Amino acid sequence: MFDNIDLNDFWDDKKEHEYLKLEPFTEETLRESEKKIGYKYPGSYIALLRVQNGGCPKNTQVGKTAWDIDGIFGIGKDDNEFWENEGVAYPKIGVPICTSLDNCCMIFLDYRKCGNDGEPRVVGIDPELDVIEFIAKDFESFINMLVPARNEDEEDDENIEDETDPYEGVQLTPVEGEQRKKLDRIIWGDLPYAVGFAVFWLVLFFVLRLNKDNSILALLRILSIFPAVIGIIGTIGGLIDCIEKSRQTYESYVDTVDVVWEQDEPIQRSKHDNRKKKIFFRLKQSKVERYPNKYPYSNKLEEGDRVRVYRPKNGEEIIVKEQDQ
């Protein structure tokens, strides 16, 4: 647990954060707190607070999201005060764990999907925008996301490049033989639909030409030209795209989807000049962070699905559920 973090060097010892630091909790205090709030704390949360029971970490920026935390709550504080903050009510979806530098926003352990005794996700709540925003699949992942806070110059830079390698530690295998045939069937799979669309409208156009005297059929013949042209252009474009993809050299690996795109939650708030705006939030989620945008049937991609990722040396990945191959 926390293999990449030195917990002895995790907390900031500045005096301004002393108010968050509580006395070490006992097993009895832990059981009483869990009974009071009605939820079981995740093991990673307890492990972190055994080192220090609350405070502010040295790294406060949550990855490349807009969240910047101001502290992590310890175990033993009066839990009731977390639910109301200057008259702002938070939805009772779990346990608040972090304050945010952004007004009344707060980070919670979200037990809605896992139940009171399960492994909760980490979400951020903006009560002003009435938004619940996904942040991490569990508390340990959330802690691993923490990085040094950005300075003002970095916040204003909209073009900071992500230098992380999404395939670090992934065992890639060449796509050859029977696997290559499966990939080609996937690449060329949608082209017949474009061809069929173009052929249908072309046939309809020539059929309507057989009767030139009927004014209604003549009008339909003229109108059929437009979808026929669109179909031809789409067929040509699709053919070029399929040929290019087929020429590429691919590697692949199998992965399990941990978190998928959630239509109601990918909203975040801009902190620049205190302006508020709603923008799409790209989920950060290990090796599957881009699946929702690239998998063609995202409504069929669910948490726990096994997927094969075809990675070309140039171009975009092709994501396919294992059972679809």
C-alpha positions as a Markdown table, in Angstrom:
| # | Residue | x | y | z |
|---|---|---|---|---|
| 1 | Met | 0.0 | 0.0 | 0.0 |
| 2 | Phe | 1.4 | 3.4 | -1.0 |
| 3 | Asp | 4.4 | 1.8 | -2.6 |
| 4 | Asn | 5.4 | 5.0 | -4.4 |
| 5 | Ile | 5.0 | 7.3 | -1.4 |
| 6 | Asp | 7.1 | 7.9 | 1.6 |
| 7 | Leu | 4.5 | 8.3 | 4.3 |
| 8 | Asn | 7.1 | 9.7 | 6.7 |
| 9 | Asp | 7.7 | 12.6 | 4.4 |
| 10 | Phe | 4.0 | 13.0 | 3.3 |
| 11 | Trp | 2.7 | 15.6 | 5.7 |
| 12 | Asp | 3.5 | 19.3 | 5.8 |
| 13 | Asp | 4.6 | 20.4 | 9.3 |
| 14 | Lys | 3.8 | 24.1 | 9.0 |
| 15 | Lys | 2.1 | 25.6 | 12.0 |
| 16 | Glu | -0.8 | 27.0 | 9.9 |
| 17 | His | -2.0 | 23.4 | 9.4 |
| 18 | Glu | -1.7 | 22.3 | 13.0 |
| 19 | Tyr | -5.5 | 22.7 | 13.6 |
| 20 | Leu | -6.2 | 19.8 | 11.3 |
| 21 | Lys | -3.9 | 17.4 | 13.2 |
| 22 | Leu | -5.7 | 15.3 | 15.8 |
| 23 | Glu | -4.5 | 13.1 | 18.6 |
| 24 | Pro | -3.6 | 9.5 | 17.4 |
| 25 | Phe | -6.8 | 7.4 | 17.3 |
| 26 | Thr | -7.3 | 4.1 | 19.0 |
| 27 | Glu | -9.1 | 1.0 | 17.7 |
| 28 | Glu | -12.0 | 2.0 | 20.0 |
| 29 | Thr | -12.1 | 5.5 | 18.6 |
| 30 | Leu | -12.0 | 4.1 | 15.0 |
| 31 | Arg | -15.0 | 1.7 | 15.8 |
| 32 | Glu | -17.0 | 4.5 | 17.4 |
| 33 | Ser | -16.4 | 6.9 | 14.5 |
| 34 | Glu | -17.4 | 4.3 | 11.9 |
| 35 | Lys | -20.5 | 3.5 | 13.9 |
| 36 | Lys | -21.4 | 7.2 | 14.2 |
| 37 | Ile | -21.0 | 8.0 | 10.5 |
| 38 | Gly | -22.5 | 4.7 | 9.3 |
| 39 | Tyr | -19.6 | 3.8 | 6.9 |
| 40 | Lys | -16.5 | 1.7 | 7.1 |
| 41 | Tyr | -13.3 | 3.6 | 6.4 |
| 42 | Pro | -11.2 | 2.2 | 3.6 |
| 43 | Gly | -7.9 | 0.5 | 4.7 |
| 44 | Ser | -5.7 | 2.9 | 2.8 |
| 45 | Tyr | -7.3 | 5.9 | 4.6 |
| 46 | Ile | -6.8 | 4.3 | 8.0 |
| 47 | Ala | -3.2 | 3.4 | 7.1 |
| 48 | Leu | -2.4 | 7.0 | 6.1 |
| 49 | Leu | -3.9 | 8.4 | 9.3 |
| 50 | Arg | -2.0 | 6.0 | 11.5 |
| 51 | Val | 1.1 | 7.9 | 10.5 |
| 52 | Gln | -0.5 | 11.2 | 11.3 |
| 53 | Asn | -4.2 | 11.7 | 12.2 |
| 54 | Gly | -5.1 | 14.5 | 9.8 |
| 55 | Gly | -3.2 | 17.5 | 8.5 |
| 56 | Cys | -2.2 | 19.0 | 5.2 |
| 57 | Pro | 0.1 | 17.0 | 2.8 |
| 58 | Lys | 3.1 | 18.6 | 1.1 |
| 59 | Asn | 1.6 | 17.9 | -2.3 |
| 60 | Thr | -1.9 | 19.5 | -2.6 |
| 61 | Gln | -2.7 | 19.5 | -6.3 |
| 62 | Val | -4.9 | 16.6 | -7.4 |
| 63 | Gly | -3.1 | 15.6 | -10.6 |
| 64 | Lys | -4.1 | 17.8 | -13.6 |
| 65 | Thr | -7.6 | 18.4 | -12.3 |
| 66 | Ala | -8.8 | 21.7 | -11.0 |
| 67 | Trp | -8.8 | 20.5 | -7.4 |
| 68 | Asp | -6.3 | 21.8 | -4.9 |
| 69 | Ile | -6.8 | 20.5 | -1.4 |
| 70 | Asp | -6.3 | 22.4 | 1.9 |
| 71 | Gly | -6.1 | 19.5 | 4.2 |
| 72 | Ile | -7.1 | 15.9 | 5.0 |
| 73 | Phe | -9.5 | 15.2 | 7.9 |
| 74 | Gly | -8.5 | 12.9 | 10.7 |
| 75 | Ile | -10.5 | 10.3 | 12.6 |
| 76 | Gly | -12.2 | 11.4 | 15.8 |
| 77 | Lys | -13.4 | 15.0 | 14.9 |
| 78 | Asp | -17.1 | 15.8 | 15.3 |
| 79 | Asp | -18.4 | 14.4 | 12.1 |
| 80 | Asn | -21.6 | 16.5 | 12.1 |
| 81 | Glu | -19.8 | 19.7 | 11.2 |
| 82 | Phe | -18.7 | 18.2 | 7.9 |
| 83 | Trp | -22.2 | 18.0 | 6.6 |
| 84 | Glu | -22.9 | 21.8 | 6.9 |
| 85 | Asn | -20.4 | 24.5 | 6.0 |
| 86 | Glu | -21.5 | 28.0 | 6.4 |
| 87 | Gly | -25.1 | 27.0 | 5.6 |
| 88 | Val | -24.1 | 24.9 | 2.6 |
| 89 | Ala | -25.6 | 21.4 | 2.6 |
| 90 | Tyr | -23.6 | 18.5 | 1.0 |
| 91 | Pro | -25.3 | 15.4 | -0.4 |
| 92 | Lys | -25.1 | 12.5 | 2.0 |
| 93 | Ile | -23.2 | 10.1 | -0.3 |
| 94 | Gly | -20.4 | 9.2 | 2.1 |
| 95 | Val | -17.6 | 10.7 | 4.1 |
| 96 | Pro | -15.9 | 14.1 | 3.6 |
| 97 | Ile | -12.2 | 13.7 | 3.7 |
| 98 | Cys | -10.6 | 16.9 | 2.3 |
| 99 | Thr | -11.3 | 20.6 | 2.3 |
| 100 | Ser | -10.6 | 22.5 | -0.9 |
| 101 | Leu | -9.1 | 25.9 | -1.6 |
| 102 | Asp | -12.0 | 26.6 | -3.9 |
| 103 | Asn | -14.7 | 28.1 | -1.7 |
| 104 | Cys | -17.1 | 25.5 | -0.2 |
| 105 | Cys | -16.0 | 22.7 | -2.5 |
| 106 | Met | -15.1 | 19.5 | -0.7 |
| 107 | Ile | -13.8 | 16.0 | -1.5 |
| 108 | Phe | -15.8 | 12.9 | -0.3 |
| 109 | Leu | -15.5 | 9.2 | -0.2 |
| 110 | Asp | -18.5 | 8.1 | -2.3 |
| 111 | Tyr | -20.2 | 4.9 | -1.1 |
| 112 | Arg | -23.2 | 5.1 | -3.5 |
| 113 | Lys | -22.0 | 2.2 | -5.7 |
| 114 | Cys | -20.0 | 0.1 | -3.3 |
| 115 | Gly | -22.3 | 0.1 | -0.2 |
| 116 | Asn | -21.4 | 1.2 | 3.3 |
| 117 | Asp | -18.8 | -1.5 | 3.8 |
| 118 | Gly | -17.2 | -1.4 | 0.3 |
| 119 | Glu | -14.3 | 0.4 | -1.3 |
| 120 | Pro | -15.5 | 3.9 | -2.0 |
| 121 | Arg | -14.6 | 6.1 | -4.9 |
| 122 | Val | -13.3 | 9.6 | -4.4 |
| 123 | Val | -15.4 | 12.5 | -5.8 |
| 124 | Gly | -15.4 | 16.3 | -5.5 |
| 125 | Ile | -18.6 | 18.2 | -4.6 |
| 126 | Asp | -19.3 | 21.8 | -5.7 |
| 127 | Pro | -22.5 | 22.8 | -3.9 |
| 128 | Glu | -22.8 | 26.0 | -5.9 |
| 129 | Leu | -22.9 | 24.3 | -9.2 |
| 130 | Asp | -24.7 | 21.2 | -7.8 |
| 131 | Val | -22.0 | 19.0 | -9.2 |
| 132 | Ile | -20.5 | 15.7 | -8.1 |
| 133 | Glu | -17.2 | 15.1 | -10.0 |
| 134 | Phe | -15.4 | 11.8 | -10.2 |
| 135 | Ile | -11.7 | 12.1 | -9.1 |
| 136 | Ala | -10.3 | 8.6 | -8.4 |
| 137 | Lys | -11.4 | 5.0 | -8.2 |
| 138 | Asp | -10.3 | 4.7 | -4.5 |
| 139 | Phe | -8.5 | 6.6 | -1.8 |
| 140 | Glu | -5.1 | 5.1 | -2.5 |
| 141 | Ser | -5.3 | 6.2 | -6.1 |
| 142 | Phe | -6.4 | 9.6 | -5.0 |
| 143 | Ile | -3.3 | 10.0 | -2.7 |
| 144 | Asn | -1.1 | 8.8 | -5.6 |
| 145 | Met | -2.5 | 11.6 | -7.8 |
| 146 | Leu | -1.3 | 14.3 | -5.4 |
| 147 | Val | 1.5 | 16.5 | -6.9 |
| 148 | Pro | 3.1 | 19.8 | -5.9 |
| 149 | Ala | 0.7 | 22.7 | -6.2 |
| 150 | Arg | 1.0 | 24.7 | -9.5 |
| 151 | Asn | 2.2 | 28.2 | -9.4 |
| 152 | Glu | 0.3 | 31.0 | -11.2 |
| 153 | Asp | 2.5 | 30.7 | -14.4 |
| 154 | Glu | 1.6 | 27.0 | -14.7 |
| 155 | Glu | -2.1 | 27.6 | -14.1 |
| 156 | Asp | -2.1 | 30.1 | -17.0 |
| 157 | Asp | -0.3 | 27.8 | -19.3 |
| 158 | Glu | -3.0 | 26.0 | -21.3 |
| 159 | Asn | -0.5 | 23.9 | -23.3 |
| 160 | Ile | 1.4 | 22.0 | -20.7 |
| 161 | Glu | 2.4 | 18.7 | -22.3 |
| 162 | Asp | 1.7 | 15.5 | -20.5 |
| 163 | Glu | 5.0 | 13.7 | -20.5 |
| 164 | Thr | 3.7 | 10.6 | -18.7 |
| 165 | Asp | 3.8 | 7.3 | -20.6 |
| 166 | Pro | 0.4 | 5.7 | -20.5 |
| 167 | Tyr | 2.0 | 2.3 | -21.4 |
| 168 | Glu | 4.7 | 2.3 | -18.7 |
| 169 | Gly | 4.8 | -1.1 | -17.2 |
| 170 | Val | 2.4 | -2.6 | -19.8 |
| 171 | Gln | 3.5 | -5.8 | -21.6 |
| 172 | Leu | 2.8 | -5.2 | -25.3 |
| 173 | Thr | 2.8 | -8.0 | -27.8 |
| 174 | Pro | 3.1 | -7.8 | -31.6 |
| 175 | Val | -0.2 | -8.3 | -33.5 |
| 176 | Glu | 0.5 | -11.1 | -35.9 |
| 177 | Gly | -1.1 | -14.1 | -37.5 |
| 178 | Glu | -4.7 | -14.9 | -36.5 |
| 179 | Gln | -4.7 | -11.8 | -34.2 |
| 180 | Arg | -3.8 | -9.6 | -37.2 |
| 181 | Lys | -6.8 | -11.1 | -39.1 |
| 182 | Lys | -9.1 | -10.2 | -36.2 |
| 183 | Leu | -7.7 | -6.7 | -36.2 |
| 184 | Asp | -8.2 | -6.3 | -39.9 |
| 185 | Arg | -11.8 | -7.5 | -39.6 |
| 186 | Ile | -12.3 | -4.8 | -36.9 |
| 187 | Ile | -10.7 | -2.1 | -39.1 |
| 188 | Trp | -12.7 | -2.9 | -42.2 |
| 189 | Gly | -15.9 | -3.8 | -40.3 |
| 190 | Asp | -17.8 | -0.5 | -40.8 |
| 191 | Leu | -16.9 | 0.2 | -44.4 |
| 192 | Pro | -19.7 | -2.0 | -45.9 |
| 193 | Tyr | -22.2 | 0.2 | -44.2 |
| 194 | Ala | -20.8 | 3.3 | -46.0 |
| 195 | Val | -20.7 | 1.4 | -49.3 |
| 196 | Gly | -24.3 | 0.1 | -48.8 |
| 197 | Phe | -25.5 | 3.7 | -48.0 |
| 198 | Ala | -23.9 | 5.0 | -51.2 |
| 199 | Val | -25.2 | 2.1 | -53.4 |
| 200 | Phe | -28.7 | 2.5 | -52.1 |
| 201 | Trp | -29.0 | 6.1 | -53.0 |
| 202 | Leu | -27.3 | 5.6 | -56.4 |
| 203 | Val | -29.7 | 2.8 | -57.3 |
| 204 | Leu | -32.6 | 4.9 | -56.2 |
| 205 | Phe | -31.4 | 7.7 | -58.3 |
| 206 | Phe | -31.2 | 5.6 | -61.5 |
| 207 | Val | -34.5 | 3.8 | -60.8 |
| 208 | Leu | -36.2 | 7.2 | -60.5 |
| 209 | Arg | -34.7 | 8.2 | -63.8 |
| 210 | Leu | -36.8 | 5.5 | -65.6 |
| 211 | Asn | -39.9 | 7.6 | -65.1 |
| 212 | Lys | -39.1 | 11.2 | -66.2 |
| 213 | Asp | -42.7 | 12.3 | -66.7 |
| 214 | Asn | -43.8 | 12.2 | -63.0 |
| 215 | Ser | -42.9 | 15.6 | -61.4 |
| 216 | Ile | -42.8 | 14.1 | -57.8 |
| 217 | Leu | -40.5 | 11.3 | -58.8 |
| 218 | Ala | -38.3 | 13.9 | -60.7 |
| 219 | Leu | -38.0 | 15.9 | -57.5 |
| 220 | Leu | -37.1 | 12.8 | -55.5 |
| 221 | Arg | -34.5 | 12.0 | -58.1 |
| 222 | Ile | -32.9 | 15.4 | -57.7 |
| 223 | Leu | -33.0 | 15.1 | -53.9 |
| 224 | Ser | -31.4 | 11.6 | -53.9 |
| 225 | Ile | -28.3 | 13.1 | -55.5 |
| 226 | Phe | -27.2 | 14.7 | -52.2 |
| 227 | Pro | -27.2 | 11.6 | -50.0 |
| 228 | Ala | -25.6 | 9.6 | -52.8 |
| 229 | Val | -22.7 | 12.1 | -53.1 |
| 230 | Ile | -22.3 | 12.1 | -49.3 |
| 231 | Gly | -22.2 | 8.3 | -49.4 |
| 232 | Ile | -19.6 | 8.2 | -52.1 |
| 233 | Ile | -17.4 | 10.8 | -50.3 |
| 234 | Gly | -17.8 | 8.8 | -47.0 |
| 235 | Thr | -16.9 | 5.6 | -48.8 |
| 236 | Ile | -13.8 | 7.1 | -50.3 |
| 237 | Gly | -12.8 | 8.6 | -47.0 |
| 238 | Gly | -13.5 | 5.4 | -45.1 |
| 239 | Leu | -11.5 | 3.3 | -47.7 |
| 240 | Ile | -8.5 | 5.6 | -47.3 |
| 241 | Asp | -8.7 | 5.4 | -43.5 |
| 242 | Cys | -9.0 | 1.6 | -43.5 |
| 243 | Ile | -6.0 | 1.2 | -45.9 |
| 244 | Glu | -3.9 | 3.5 | -43.7 |
| 245 | Lys | -4.9 | 1.6 | -40.5 |
| 246 | Ser | -4.2 | -1.7 | -42.2 |
| 247 | Arg | -0.7 | -0.6 | -43.1 |
| 248 | Gln | 0.2 | 0.4 | -39.6 |
| 249 | Thr | 2.2 | -1.9 | -37.3 |
| 250 | Tyr | 0.2 | -2.7 | -34.1 |
| 251 | Glu | 1.0 | -4.0 | -30.7 |
| 252 | Ser | -1.7 | -5.0 | -28.2 |
| 253 | Tyr | -2.5 | -5.9 | -24.6 |
| 254 | Val | -5.5 | -6.9 | -22.6 |
| 255 | Asp | -6.8 | -4.7 | -19.8 |
| 256 | Thr | -9.8 | -4.5 | -17.4 |
| 257 | Val | -11.9 | -1.4 | -17.4 |
| 258 | Asp | -11.9 | 0.1 | -13.9 |
| 259 | Val | -14.0 | 3.3 | -14.4 |
| 260 | Val | -16.0 | 4.4 | -17.4 |
| 261 | Trp | -17.3 | 7.8 | -18.6 |
| 262 | Glu | -20.2 | 9.0 | -16.5 |
| 263 | Gln | -22.4 | 11.6 | -18.3 |
| 264 | Asp | -23.6 | 13.3 | -15.1 |
| 265 | Glu | -20.2 | 13.8 | -13.5 |
| 266 | Pro | -17.6 | 14.9 | -16.0 |
| 267 | Ile | -17.9 | 18.6 | -15.1 |
| 268 | Gln | -15.3 | 20.7 | -13.5 |
| 269 | Arg | -15.0 | 24.3 | -12.5 |
| 270 | Ser | -12.3 | 26.8 | -13.6 |
| 271 | Lys | -10.3 | 28.5 | -10.9 |
| 272 | His | -8.8 | 31.2 | -13.0 |
| 273 | Asp | -9.9 | 34.6 | -11.8 |
| 274 | Asn | -12.7 | 32.9 | -9.8 |
| 275 | Arg | -14.7 | 32.5 | -13.0 |
| 276 | Lys | -17.1 | 29.6 | -13.1 |
| 277 | Lys | -17.7 | 27.6 | -16.2 |
| 278 | Lys | -18.7 | 24.1 | -17.1 |
| 279 | Ile | -16.3 | 22.0 | -19.3 |
| 280 | Phe | -16.0 | 18.3 | -20.0 |
| 281 | Phe | -13.7 | 16.6 | -17.6 |
| 282 | Arg | -11.4 | 13.9 | -19.1 |
| 283 | Leu | -11.2 | 11.1 | -16.5 |
| 284 | Lys | -7.8 | 10.1 | -15.3 |
| 285 | Gln | -7.9 | 6.4 | -14.8 |
| 286 | Ser | -4.7 | 4.3 | -15.2 |
| 287 | Lys | -4.4 | 2.7 | -18.6 |
| 288 | Val | -8.0 | 3.2 | -19.7 |
| 289 | Glu | -8.3 | 6.9 | -19.3 |
| 290 | Arg | -9.0 | 7.4 | -23.0 |
| 291 | Tyr | -11.4 | 4.5 | -23.6 |
| 292 | Pro | -14.7 | 6.3 | -23.4 |
| 293 | Asn | -13.7 | 8.6 | -26.3 |
| 294 | Lys | -12.3 | 6.0 | -28.5 |
| 295 | Tyr | -14.4 | 2.9 | -28.0 |
| 296 | Pro | -17.1 | 3.2 | -30.7 |
| 297 | Tyr | -19.9 | 1.7 | -28.5 |
| 298 | Ser | -19.2 | 3.4 | -25.2 |
| 299 | Asn | -22.7 | 2.7 | -23.9 |
| 300 | Lys | -21.8 | -1.1 | -24.0 |
| 301 | Leu | -18.4 | -0.6 | -22.2 |
| 302 | Glu | -18.9 | -1.3 | -18.5 |
| 303 | Glu | -16.8 | -1.4 | -15.4 |
| 304 | Gly | -15.0 | -4.8 | -15.2 |
| 305 | Asp | -15.1 | -5.5 | -18.9 |
| 306 | Arg | -12.0 | -7.1 | -20.5 |
| 307 | Val | -10.8 | -5.1 | -23.5 |
| 308 | Arg | -8.0 | -5.5 | -25.9 |
| 309 | Val | -6.0 | -2.3 | -26.8 |
| 310 | Tyr | -4.5 | -2.2 | -30.2 |
| 311 | Arg | -1.7 | 0.4 | -30.1 |
| 312 | Pro | -0.2 | 1.6 | -33.4 |
| 313 | Lys | 3.2 | 3.2 | -33.7 |
| 314 | Asn | 1.4 | 6.2 | -35.3 |
| 315 | Gly | -2.2 | 7.1 | -34.9 |
| 316 | Glu | -4.9 | 6.3 | -32.3 |
| 317 | Glu | -5.6 | 3.2 | -30.4 |
| 318 | Ile | -8.4 | 0.8 | -31.3 |
| 319 | Ile | -10.3 | -0.5 | -28.3 |
| 320 | Val | -12.4 | -3.7 | -28.5 |
| 321 | Lys | -14.2 | -5.8 | -25.9 |
| 322 | Glu | -12.7 | -9.2 | -25.8 |
| 323 | Gln | -16.0 | -11.0 | -26.4 |
| 324 | Asp | -16.5 | -8.7 | -29.5 |
| 325 | Gln | -13.4 | -10.1 | -31.3 |
